[in-house]
């Protein structure tokens, strides 16, 4: 395998993985919170009602809400990328 082929394969895996995460976030409300990556100042100024900020950095903000369709509402308010946050994953403890 050449370096170019390896780089392309890695890029396809990363884009596919992000696509799955975005899809899961849009169709499911199972995640207790969401991570908004690279939020704009305008987005931060217009965070929807009933949404709490759990943490914030220069590159992301973690939000939570009891309302349904949180990811969809965040995209409507200008979020660039919304990913699930706070899930225990495949190897969660019983």
Buried (B, 14 or more C-beta within 10 A) or exposed (E): EEEEEEEEEEEEEEEEEEEEBBEBBBEEBEBEBBBBEEBEEEBBEEBEEEBEEBEEEEEBBBBBBEEEEBBBBBBEBBBEBBBBBEEEEEEEEE
